[in-house]
Amino acid sequence: MALSLTKAPDLARRRVERALDETGLLCVTLLEGLRRTWDLRQWWGEFVEQCWFLARVTSVPVMLIAVPLGATISLQVGDIARQLGAQSGTGALLTAAMIQQVAPLAAALLVSGVGGSAITADMGARNIRDELAAMEVMGINPIHRLVTPRLWAASMVSGLLCSVVILAGVLGGYYFNVIQQGVSPGAFFDGATTLLQFSDLVITLFKAWIFGFIAAAVACYMGMNCDLGPVGVGRAVNKAVVVTSIVVFATNYILTMIYQVLFPPRF
């Protein structure tokens, strides 16, 4: 019993050290992938291919999520606003929620869950087939050739998906708030502009852009450092999605806190 109690602090310390080492290697992978961004000829073709792949696999799911999500928010907020006699304010609350918080998070989680898992599986398959080692033997940096285009593709697609989430969510809320609950279209869209500033849209697209980088960096790192064998690839995929979700939510909190200090919300 005493021996197990003695080993417990050492085990916790080793886990913390391992987590810090992996965090450092993840940051190195991200920065190394961005270092050769200027050399477009090396990664432009792969970038276009990855953009098309990510857009193809995420566009339909993001709309299927955004429409009922906007409708749900509209129904809940509209019911409370109706009881308070401020039903015309539903459009403002819905649009503010979709733009400021829901859209970048939904886009990042979809890029991570759908596109990031595919990126992790692809990089893991290359790892267990020793393709990454073969590229290094031939003098090709696998991070510059494979990670760099995926970073920029995921960031660009995440920003585009953020716009799609906003549009689909507002349309879903418009249907239930205007058609189902009887609010006039003028009141809905007039209220939508009362709580928003132009900087809200800018920070939302910026957050989606950063979240795309995070999702791609985590996916590439987990795939390139997975255990050998199909089981290792599967575990890397699962770990990549979980880690991306944690990092994205933590980053979203930090960016939102900084933004609200620099640009106080409008009332």
N, C-alpha and C positions, 0 to 999 in steps of 0.2 A: 504493500500500500504506500509506504514511504517512498519506494523507488518510483512508482507511477506519478506521485506528486512532484518528485524531483524532475522527471522527464517532461512534465506538462509545460513549464515555462520554456524549455528548450524547443519543444515542438511548436509552440506558438511563435517563438522568435524565428525559427526556420521558415515558417509559413509567411511571416511578415517580410522576411528578407527575400523569399522567392517572389512574392507579389511585387515588391519594389523592383527586383531585377526584371521581371516581365514588363512592368510599366516603363522602365527605362528603355528596354529593347523595343517596345512598341513605339515609343517616341522617336527612337533612332530610325526605325523603319519608315515612319511618317516623314521625318525631315529628310532622310536620304532619298525618299521617293520624290520629294519636292525639289531637291537640289538640282536635278537635271531637267527641270521643266522646260528650259529654254531650247533644248534639243528636240524640236518638234518632229523632225524627220525620223527619229528613232521610235516614236510611240504614237504618231498620228493615226496610222491605220488601225492599231489595236484600240485606240481611244474611240474611234468611230464605231467599231464593232461592239465595244462594250456599252457605248451609249445606246445603240439600237437594241441590244439584248436587255439592258436594264429597263428601258422605256417599254419594251414589248411585254415583259413579264410583270411589270408593276402598274401599268396604266389602268387596266380594267379593275384589279383589286382595289386600287386607291379610290376609284369612283364608287365601287360597291360599298366601301367603308364610309366614305365622306357623306354620301346622300342620307343614309339612315342616321348617321351621327348628327348631322345638322338638323334633321327632322326631330330627333330625340331631344336635343337641346332646345329647339323651338317649342316643342310641346311642354316640356317641363317649365321653361322660363315663361312661356305664354300663359300657362295656367296660373302661376304665381302672380304675374303682372295683371292678369284679368281680375284676380281677387283684390288687388291693390288699386285698381282703376287706372293702370298705366300700361295697357296692353300695346299701345303704339311703340313703347320702348323695347319690345321684344327684338325688333330688327337690329337695334343698336347693340344690345347685349349679345345676340347671336353672332353678329359680324365681328365684334370685338373679340369674343372668345375664339372664333375660328381663325382670325388673322393672328392674334397675339400668341396663342398657345397651341391650339389643336393642330393647325396645319403643319408647322415644322416638325412637331413630334410624330404625327401620323406619317408624314413623308419619310422621316428618318427610320422609323420602325419598319416600314414597308421595304425600304431599300435594304435594310439590314436583314429582315426576315426572308425576303424573297430573293433579292439580288445578292446580298452578302453571303447567304448560305451557299449559293451557287459558286460565288468567288472562292469561298473557303474550300469547298469540295474540289474545285478545279486546281487550286494551288496545292492542296493536300495530295491530290492524285499525281501532280507533277513531282512533288517531294518524294513520295514512296516509289516512283519510277526512276528516281535519281536524275530527272531532267534539270533540276535547279543546279545540282552539282556539275552536270555536264556543261551547262552554260558557263559556269565559273571556270571550268577547265579550258573552254574555248575563248576565255577573256571577255565574256559578256556578263555584265552585272545584272542578275535577275531582277533586282529591285527597280533599276532604271528601265528595263525592258518590259516588265510585267506589272509592277506595282504602280508606277507613275501614271500610265493611262487609266488604270482602274480608279485611282484617287480622283482624277479630274472628271472622269465619266460619272462616278457616283455623286460628286458634288453638283455637277450640272443637272443631272437627272433629278436629284433631290430638290433643287430649286424649282425646276419645272413642275414636279409633282406637288410642291407646296402650293403653287398657283392653281393647279387642278383641284386640290382639296378645298381651297377657299371657294372657288366657283361652285363646285358640286355641293358643298355644305350649305352655302347661302341659298342655292336653288332649292335644296331640300327643305330648309327652314322657310323659304318664301312660300312653298306649296302649302305647308301645314299651317303657317301663321296667317297667310292672306286668304287662301282658298278654303281651308278647313275652319279657321277661327274667325274669319270675317274682318280682319284688319285691312284697311285700304292700302293699295300698293304705294301711294305717295307717302303715307305715314311710315310704312316699313322702311323705304329707302331713305327718307329724310332722317329717321332716327338712326340709321346705320352710319351716318356721317357725324353724329354728334360726339361720340366718344373716341373717334379715331383721329390720328394725325398721319401725315405722310411718312414720318419717321417710323411709325408702327409697321408699315409695309416694308420699309428698308431693313429694319432689324429682323423681321420675320424671314425675309429672303436670305439675309446674312446668316441667321441661325440654321436654316435649312442647308445652306452651302457648307457651313462648318460641320453639321451633322453628317453630311455625305462623306466628307473627308474622314471623319471618325469611323463611320461604318466600314468604309473600304480599307482603311488602315488596319482595323482590328481583324477584318476578314482575311486580309492578305497575311498578316502576322501569324494568326492561328493556323492557317493552312500551310505556311512555309515552315512552321515549327511543330507540326503535329507528330504524334507517334506513328511509327511505321505500321502499315496494315490498314484494312478497311475500318476496323474498330477505332483506330486512332483518328481517321478522317471524320468518322461520325461524331466522336467526342469533340473534335475541334469545331465542327459546325455548330453543335449545341453550345459550346463555350463561347464562340464568337457572338452568337445572338444574345446570350445573357450579358456578356461583358459590354457589348455595344449599347444595350438598353440602359445599363447602369451608368455608363459614361455619358450617354446622351442626356439622361434626366439630370445628372449632376451639372453638366455643362449648361443645360437650359436654365437651371436655377441661378447659376453664376451670371450668365449673360442677362437674364431678366432683372436680376438685382442691380446690376450695373446700369442697365438701360433706364430703369425707373428712377435711379438717383440722378442721372444726367438729363432725362426727359420725364418730368413728373406727369402722371396721367391727367387727362382733361376731364373735368366734371361739368 
